[in-house]
Amino acid sequence: MRKRGRVISTLLFAGLLCCPAAWSQDEPPAMVKGQSGATLATPVDRVMCAEDGIAVDGYDLISYREPGGPVAGNPDYSADHAGFTYLFSSAENLTTFVGDPERYVPSYHGFCAVTLALGRVVCPDSTNFVIQGDRLFLFEVTGFTNGRTLWNTDPATFRGKADRNFDSLTIQ
């Protein structure tokens, strides 16, 4: 009986954290463990997640849309776009990117999409992603919380909030 009570309590708590219908706009759920980053009111360095100016941890943006992707890029195949340097695994992928870079760059300058929707600017795990429509979204993983899993509970609501919050950022 005691074990059943703990399971029910845990499920109720998880529901409050993960289900958008369970939280108000004034009190969004938080990525509980290991949350860091800046609040929306803090000016944000646009390349804070691009170590040494290399975006998406050096992964080939084209490969996110291919089976088995993403794969690591090669510094021999690089392109600069909008203040970021992107690496590609082949000359063909580099050419594809240069032909239509806006189609391939990650949303929100590569910040974690779900934490942005929840009111914080956090660097993601560049291998934790989803492509919806034609947009690439990246997500943080912290301990037992996967931003992509949370996002997938209500992607339209999270996308709308992330879009609005990104538009309100002061980006340096």
N, C-alpha and C positions, 0 to 999 in steps of 0.2 A: 504494500500500500504506500509506504514511504517513497519507494523508487518511482512509482507511478506519479506521485505528487510532484517530484522533482522534474520529471520529464514534461509534465504539463506546464509547470512554471517556466522551464527553459523554453518551451515552444511559444508561450505567451510573450516572454521577453524578446525572443528572436523576432516574433511578429511585430512588436513595437519598433524594433530597430530597422527591420528590413522592408516593411510594407508601407508604401507611401500613403495609403489610406489611413494608417495608424498615427501619422504625425501631422501637426499643423504647420502652416508656413512660418510661424514664429519660432518653432522648435523642431528643425529638421534633425533626423538621426545623425549621429556622428560616426565616422570611421573610428571605432573605439580604440584599438590598440596601435600605438606607434604613430599616431597622427602628428603631422608636422606641417610646415609650410606657412603661408601667409594668409591673413584674413583678406576679405574683399576690399577693405578700406586701406590696406597697406599697398603702397606702390610696388609693383612687381617687375623684376628684371626679366624681360621677355625671353632671354636665353638661360634662365636659371636651371633648366633641365637639360641643357645642351653642354655637357662637359667638354671643355676646350673648343666650344663652338660646333661640335659634332652633334647633330640632332638625332633623336630616337636611338640613342646608344649605338649608333653606327649601323643600324639595320637598314637593309635595302627596302625602300618604300614600295617598290613595285612588287616585291616578294610577299608583302602582306596579303595580296590578292591572288596568290598562287598556292596550289596545294603544297603543304609542308612549310609554308612561310610563317614567320619571317626568317630570312637568312642574313647573316652578317655581310655588310658591304665591304668593299675594298677601297683603300685610299687612292688607288690608281684611277678609280672611276668615281669622281666626286663632282658635285654641282653646288653652287651657292644660290640660295633663293630666299629673299625677304629676311636677310640677316642670319640665316642658318646655313650650315654646310651639311649636305646629305651625301651618304656613301651608297654605292651600288655594287652589286656582285658581278655585273657584266657591262660591256659597252652598249649592248642592246637595251638593258634596263635604264641606263643613263640617258640614252636617246629618247626612250619612251617618256621619262620624267621631264626632260627639257621641252618636249613637245606640248605638255599640258601639266605643269607643276601643281597648279591649284587642285587638280583632281586627286593628287596623291598625298599632299602634305596632311599631317594629322590635324584634327580640329583643335582649337584653343591653344595654339603654339605648342602642342604636345603635352599640356598639363593634363592631369587626371580628370576625366570628364565627370565622374560621379562626385568627387570631392568638390569640384567647381560648382556643381549643382547644389551641393550642400553648404556652400559658402566659404570654401577654403581653396587655396591654390597649392597643389601638391604635385611633385614629380611622380610619374607612373612607373610601372614595370613595363618596359617597351615591348615585351612579349605577351602581355595580357591586353588583348584588344578585341574589338568587334568592328565590322564594317556594316553600316546601316545606310541604305540608299547608296550614295557614292562617297560617304564620309567615313574616315578612319577615326575611331575613338580609342584612346589608351586609358588604362586603369591601374590604380594602385592595388597592391596586395599587402595587407598588414596582418600578420599573425593569422587569425582565423577569419578575417573579413576580406572578401574578394570584391573589389569595386565593380567588376563586370557582372558578377552575379546579382548584386544589388541593382545595378543599372537595368538589367534584363527583367526585373520585376515590373517596371513601367517605363520603358525607354522614351516614350513620347513626352511624358512629364519631366523626366530628368533632362532630356535634351532641351526642352523649352527653358527650364531653369538655368541650365548651364549656358545656353546662348545668352540669356538676359544677364547673368552674372559676368560672363566674359565681356560683354559690351560695356559693363559698368566698371571694369578694372582700369586702373591707372597703370599703363604699361610703359616702362622706361626702355 
